[in-house]
Amino acid sequence: MLTLGDLFQALTGNKPSGGVGHADVSIPHAVAALMPERIARVAIDSRQVIPGSVFFALEGETLDGHQFIGEALARGAIAIVGNARARELGFGRSLTLIDVAGLQPNPNLFATLARDTVPCLVTDNSLVALQRFAGFWRRKFPNVEVIGVTGSVGKTSTKELIWAVLKQRYRTLKSQGNLNSETGLPLTLFDLNETHERAVLEMGMYARGEIATLCEIAQPRIGVVTLVAPIHLERLGTIENIANAKAELVEALPENGWAILNGDDFRVRAMREKTRANVLTYGLDTTNDVWADEIESQGLSGMEFALHYQDTHLHVRVPLLGQHSVHTALAAAAVGIAQELSWEEILRGLTDVSAQLRLIAVPGKNGITILDDTYNASPPSTLSALNLLHEMSGRKIAVLGDMRELGEYEQEGHQLVGIRAAEVADLVIAVGPLGKLIGDAARAEGLAQVYYARGNAEAIEQIRQIAQPDDIILVKGSRGAQMEEIVQALAEDTEAHGGFTSRATPH
């Protein structure tokens, strides 16, 4: 059970007691009496605070969490963690400042301490404090083995399928949604409890050193690297820097751990030289430890392939869309092998439909099918989605938006997608200013039906005019483009109107 005492001990190194504190700063008895209180939730968004929460006030690029301390208190926060700025804001007698950064508490507040006072732990850096608290809590469960998953493409689907495999034997925690960052991963770890035996954690990054920090917090024994691609080039500069940043996961693994590497990507395969851990490679090349051939698409029913590992040869059918999903299945199988699961358990996990995979098919009336791949987009993942579209039967419409944070690769990446879209799709709707690069490239390749939309609302209206029964409509763009708005509108339309019948003219 996570308590305020755990929070205090994590940030100070001292077990709390009345009148005893950190750096010669006394903790009032009234505050010490709160320390056994259970923490119901750790929140970094005041809107997520429930009674019994601890609210960490983080300073972001656009918002400062200290501005929302009052809202967190009103929603029932029992403790606040902030930077020195918390001292400046002033919330009267509602807060007692306890300085764990070596400063001095406010003596006036101590003198007028009331029973309902909420402690505010003032730190040098509230983000570091959040991470320290998460690391402290993770170490409370030394028998829980953590599996870290990183890569430019495919992290979430791989994490989901690994969870589906491991839960066949172990009580397994997984990252929820997009909680894979320097703030998201700690929030996942606070869900750890004595019932868990494994945890599968997605690890994202924007800069060098971030995955190393996540590994220091989470202590993974198994690390999976899916792919290195030119994403976040605006921040990292070169694809080699991206590879080095992803390699921080395998560098952090212990000698008795396992590095699960996509051997079809030469940059990922090379990471075997950077780890002390055992290595399993996976992919379609027969030189990998776990590999597949005889791959056949069953359309919206999934994929079939032959899986090979040493002397084992299995025929596998998984409810995953697109050939790229074979790599996802192989990575999950490799983790199962490293965890010494039986083949029966591994295969049962690979076919578990409870995994929340990112690319899903949303059926509409009159046979319309929407391929929802709106979670995020990069050139490799968009090309994979277009390959899936190519496998479908029916008229194919590709609704493609901006792919962001590509740096110097921005123009080339969008053009490559446009060229492939012209080969695969019967019709392209290019959304947004960067999406226009896709449309231009598709038109230059000779695709006549190319439409342009400045934003999602315009794209929705164009699709309403264009779409016909039995169309397959792929929708994909970067997370910031919020193209799930298009999927939602199309799904609502098919429910309300039973399909689309009218036409529009390309421009």
N, C-alpha and C positions, 0 to 999 in steps of 0.2 A: 504494500500500500504506500503510495507516494504521499509524503507529508511535508509540511512547512519545515520541519526539522531537517529533512533530506535536502531541501533547498538551501537552508542556511549552512549545513555542513559542506555541501558541494561548492559553495561560493567562498567559504572562509577557511575550510579545513578543520573547523572546530565543531564539536557537538554542542548544541545550544543548551544553556541552563541559565536560570535567573541570575543576573548580575555578572555573568561571565561572557566576554565577547572576544572580538578580533582586534589586534593591534591596540590593546589597552582601551578599547571602547566598550563600555558596559552595555549589555542588552537589558533593557528594563524587564522586571519580573512579569509585568502585564503582557509584554510581547513574548517572552519566553514561554508563558503559559499557552500561547497559541501554537507552539511548535509541533505538538502531536496532531494538529488538525489535518485531516485528509485533504489532499489536492484533487479536486474533481476534474480539472482540465488545465493544461498549459496552453495559453493563447498568445498570439502576437497580433491578432486582429480584435479590436474591442467588440466588434459585432459578434464574435464567437464566444465571448465571455458568458459563462453561466455561473450561478451561485457556487462558490467554492473554488473558483479559478484563480490561478496566478497569471497576471498579465505582464508580459515582457514588452516594454516600450522601446521599440527599435527605431533607429533613424534611417530612413530610406532615401532614395534619390529624389522622390517627389513629396513624400509624406513623413512626418515625424510622429512616431507613436506616442510621444509625451503629450501631444495635444489631446489625446484620447484617454488619458488617465481618469479624468472625471467620469467619462462614459463607462469605463471599466468598473469603477467603484460603484456607480449606479446600478450596474448589472450584477453586482454581487461578488466582485473580486475580493479575495481574502489576503492578497499580497500583491505588491507591485515590484518589478525590477526595472530600474532605469539607469540612465547615465546621470552625470552631475546636473544636467538640465532639470531633472526632477526637483532639485532644490530651489530652482528659480520660479517654478510655476505656482507653488503654494496652494494647498488644498485645505488650509485651516487645520483643525484638530482631527480631520479624517485620516491623516497620514502621520506616521512616526518614521522619520528618516533614520535608517541604520546604515552607516557608511562602511561598506566592506571593501572600499578602495583605499583605505588608510586615511581618510579625511575625518572630520569631527561631526557627530550628530548635532542636531539642533537642540540645545538645552531647554529652550522655551517649550518645545513640544514635549520633551521628556517630563518637564515640570507639571504640565497640564494633561498628562496621559490619561485617556479615558478608556473604559472597558472595551468600547467598540472601535478603538483605533486600529487602522490597517497598517502593517509594517511596509515600508518602501525601502528595499535594499538598493543602495546607490553604488554603482560599479563604475570602473573606468570605461567599460564597453559592454553594453547590455547584450549584444549579439554573442560575444565571447562568453558571457555569463550563461546564455541559453545553451550554447554548445557544451560548456563545462558541466552544466546540470544534466544534460542528456548523456554525456559520457559517464558521469557519476552513476546515473541510474542504470545504464547498460551494464556496468561492471557489477551491479548487484546480482546479475544473472550469468555467472561464468560458464554455466553448462549450456547456455543458448548459443548455437552456432549461427553466425551471420553469413549470408551470401550476398555479396555486393555485385550489382550489375551496372555497367557503364557502356558507353559507345555513342557514336554520333547518330545512329539510326537503330531503332528496334529495341531500345531499353525497356520500354513499358510492356510491350507484348512478351518479351523474353522473361521479364520479372513475373508477369502473370502466369505464364506457363510453367516456370520453375516452381512457383507456389502451388500450382495444381498438381504437379508431380510429388513434391515433398509432403503435401498434406495427406497423401495416401498412407503415410506412416507416422508423420510427426505433426504435432500441434504447431502450426506455422503462422507467424505474423508476416504481413507484407505492407509495403508502402501503399498508401491510399492516394488515388488521383495522381497529381503531379508533385507530390511531396518528396522531391529528390534533391533539393538544394541545401545550401548552408543553413537555412532556416527550416526547410521542410523535413529533412531527414531527422533532425532532433525531435520534431513534433511526433514523428512516427515512433521513435524509441520510447517516448513516454507511455505508449500503449503496451509496452512489454510488461508481462506479469509472470507469476510463478507457474502458470499453466503452459507457457510457451517452451518449445524445444528448438525451434528454428526461426529465423527471421530473414526474409528476402527484401533487400533494400535497394531501390534504384538510386544511382548516384550521378547527378548532373554537374556541370561546371561551366563557368564562363572564363575562368582564368587559371593559370598555373597555380598549383598549391591547394586549390579548393578540394579536389578529390583526396589529396593527402590528409587534409583536415577532417574530411568526412570519415576516412579510414581510422584516424586517431580516435574519433568519437565512437565509431561503431565496432571496431576490432573485427573485421571480416576474416573468416578462415577460408572461404571460397570466393574467388573473384571471376566474373564473366565479362569479357570484352567482346562486343558484337561487331563493331565496324569503326573505322576512322574515315571521316569524310569532311569536306571543306565547309563546316558549319562553325559559326562564331569566329570566322576569320577577321571580322572587324575588331575583335578583342585580342585574338591570339596571333594574327599576322600570317602564319604559314601552317600548312597541314602537318608539317613535322612538329611544330609546337603543340598542335592538337594531339598528335600521337603521344608525345611526351607527357601531356597532361593526363590522358587516359591511362597511360602506363603506371601512373602513381598508384592505381589500385593493385596491380600485380606486385609492385615493389613493396607494398605494405603487408603482403601475405606472409604467414609464418612458414617454417620449413615443413610442417606437417599439413599444410594447406594445399589447395588446388587452384591453379589458374586454368580457366576454361576459355580457350581462345579460338576465334574464327580463323581457321587456317587458310581460308580462301582469300583473306585480305593480308597482303604481305607485310603491311605495317603492324597488324595485330599479331601475326605469326612471329614476328621478330621480337615481340615482348617476352617470349619464352627465355630470352637471354637476360631479362631484367628481374627475374623472380627467383626466390629461394624455394618456392613451392613446387609441388608436382604439377605436371602440365598435361592437359588433354586438349587436343585440337579437334575441331569439327568443321564440316563443310561438305562440298560436293566433290572435291578432289579426292582421289583414292589414297593420297598420301596422308590424309588426316586420320586421327585415331577413331573418330566416329564420323561416318560418311554415308551419303545417300546417293542412290541412282534409281532408275526406272520411275522417274517422277511423272505423274499424270494429274492434270487438273480435273476435278469433278465440278467445276463451276462454283456455284454458291453452296454446294454440298461439301466442299473442302478439297484436300489434296491427298493423293496416294503416293507412296514411295517405298523403296526397299531400304531398310536401315542396316548398316554393317558396323560391327565392333568386334575385333579379333575374330573368333570363330562363330560369332552369333550373326545370323542373317534373319531379319524379320520383315514381314510385310505390314506396313503401317498406313492407317487412314486417319487423318486428323481433320477436325472441323475448322480449319484455318483457310483464309482466302489468299490466293496468290503463291507463286513459286517461291518468293522470298521468305514465306512463312516456314518453308522446310528448314531453313537455318535456325529459326526460332525453336522448332521442335527438336532439332539436333542439339542445340545448346541446353535445353531442358533435360534431354536424355543424358547428356554428358554429366550434368550436375547429379542426376539420379545415380549414375554409375559411380561417381566420386563419393556419394553418400551410401553406397552399397545397397541400394534398393534392388528388389527383384525386378525382372523384366515385366512381370505381371503388374507390379505397382507402377512402373514407369509408363507402360502402355495405357494403363487405366488413367493416369494423370494427363497424358497427351490427348486423350479424348474427352477430358472433363470440360463440359461446356460452361461451367461456372466461372472460368477465367474471363475477366473483363478485358477483352482484346480491343485494340484501338480501331482497327478497320472493321466496320460492321456493315451488313446489308440491311437496309430499311425497305421493306416491301411496301408498294403502293397498289391501289386498285388498278384494274385493267393491265396488270403485269408490269407496271412501272417499278423499277428497282433503283434505289439511291445507294450508292456506295459512299458511306460516310467515313472519310479519312481526314477529318478536319482538326484533329488534335494538334498537329504541327506539320511542317513541310520543309524539306531540303531537296536538292536535286536527286540524291540517291533514293530517298523514300518516295518522291513523286514519280520517278521512273519506274519504281517497283509497282506503284499503284496503277500506272498506265499499262504495265505488263499484265496486271490482273484484268484491267478493262479489256485488253486485247483478247483474253481468254473467254470473255463473256459472249453470248449470242444475243442478237438484237442490235438496234441502232445505238451507237455509242456516243455519248456526250461527255466531254471533259470540261468541268468548271474549275478553272485553275487560277489561284490568286498569288499574291506576293510571297516570295520566299526571302525571308529577312536574315540579316547578320551574315551575309556571304562575303562582305568586304570586296576585295579585288575580283573575286570569282562571281560577283553578282550578275554581270551581263552574260558571261559564258554559261553559267549555271542555268539561267532562265532560257537562253537560246537552245541549250541541249534538250531541255524539257519540251520546248516548242517543237523542235524537230521530231522528237519521239511522239508527241501528241498528234502531229500531222500524219504519222505512219499508222497510228492506232485508232484515232477517233474519227467519227464521221462529222463531228461538229465540235468546235472549241468556243467556250466563253471565257475570255480573259478578264480577270477582275483586278482592279487597282492599278497603280502606276507601274509597279514591277511586273504585274501580270500582263501588261501591254507588251513587254518584251517577249513573253511566251507567245502571245497572239501574233505578233509581227513575224517571229521565226516560223510559226506554223504556216502563216500565209506565204512566206517566202519559199516554203517547201512545196507549195502548190495546193494547200488545203483551201478550198473556196469558202466554206462556211465557217468563218471566224467572226465572232461578235466581241465587242468590247463593253465593259461596264466599269464605271468609276467607283462603284462600291457595291455592297451586298444587296441593298434595296433595288438598285437598278438591275443587278443580275437576276434577282428573284422575278422581276417583271418580265425580263427577257425569257427566262425559262418557262414561265407560265404561257408565253406566246408560242414557244418553240416545241415543247415536249409533247410527245405522242405516246399512246399505249405501247407497251413492250420496250420502251427505251431503257437503257442502262445509263445512269447519270452519276459520274464520279465527281465528288466535291472535295477539293483539297487546297489548303493554303496554310501559311504560318499561323501560329497561335494568336498573334496580335491582330490578324485579319478577322478573327471571330466569324469564320465562315460556317460555323454551326448554325448561325442565324438562317442561312440558306437552307440547310437540311431541315431545320425545324419548320420553316415556311412550306417547304415542299411536302413534308409529312402531313402537315395540317391540311394542305390543299387536297392531297389524295384522300384523306379521310372525309373531307367535306364535299368534294366534287367528283371523286371517282376518276380522276385522271385529267389529261390536258388534250386539247384537240386543235387549237388555233395555231397560226403560223406567224413568224416575223421575218424580216429581211436582213441578211447580214450586212455589216458595214465595216 
